[in-house]
Amino acid sequence: MRSEPPLPTEAELEILRVLWTRGPSTVREVQEALEGTRPSGYTTVLKFLQIMHEKGLVVRDESSRTHVYEAAVEREATEGKLVRDLAARAFGGSAARLVLRALEEAPATAEELEEIRALLDRLEGAR
C-alpha cells in the first residue's frame, strides 16, 4: 500500500493548480498554462510531472503516445494539509493566529468576509 503523498513544493503546487483547473492534461498543455506565472520549458515541466508521479501527487495515463497527467490529490485535502502544516510550523498550532495574520496581510473582500461570518456561525452552532 502506498503511503500518503508528501506536501507539494511550490512548483509542484503550481502544476497541481493547473491540473485542478484544466483537468487531465498533456505536458504541453500544462507547460502552456504555466507560461503566464512560471515560464518553463517542456522538458522541465515533464521532469516535474515525472517526479510528482513518483511521489503520488499525479497519475499518468499511458494509453496513447502522448501521456496525460491528472491530479491524484484533491485540492481541498491538499490545501488543508498545507494550512495545518503552516499553522503548526509558524503559529504554534494556533488556527486563530494564522487567520488573524492572514487577514492582516491580505484583507478579505466583502464577499469573503460574508463567507467567513457564515463559517463562524456554523462552527458556533455546532458547539
Residue pairs with C-beta under 8 A, 6 or more apart in sequence:
2 56
3 56
4 56
5 55
5 56
5 57
5 72
5 73
6 55
6 57
7 78
7 81
7 82
7 85
8 16
8 52
8 57
8 73
8 78
11 38
11 48
12 48
12 51
12 52
12 57
13 78
13 82
14 34
14 37
14 38
15 30
15 34
15 45
15 48
15 49
15 52
15 58
16 52
16 57
16 58
16 71
16 73
16 75
16 78
18 25
18 30
18 33
18 34
19 25
19 30
19 58
19 69
19 70
19 71
20 71
20 75
21 33
22 29
22 30
22 33
23 70
24 61
24 68
24 69
24 70
25 33
25 68
25 69
25 70
26 66
26 67
26 68
26 69
27 42
27 45
27 46
27 49
27 66
27 67
27 69
28 42
28 66
30 45
30 49
30 69
31 40
31 41
31 42
31 45
34 40
34 45
40 48
49 58
49 60
49 69
52 58
52 69
53 59
53 60
53 69
56 72
56 73
57 71
57 72
57 73
58 69
58 70
58 71
58 72
59 69
59 70
59 72
60 67
60 68
60 69
60 70
61 67
61 68
61 69
61 70
83 98
86 98
87 93
87 94
87 95
87 97
87 98
90 98
91 97
91 98
91 101
108 116
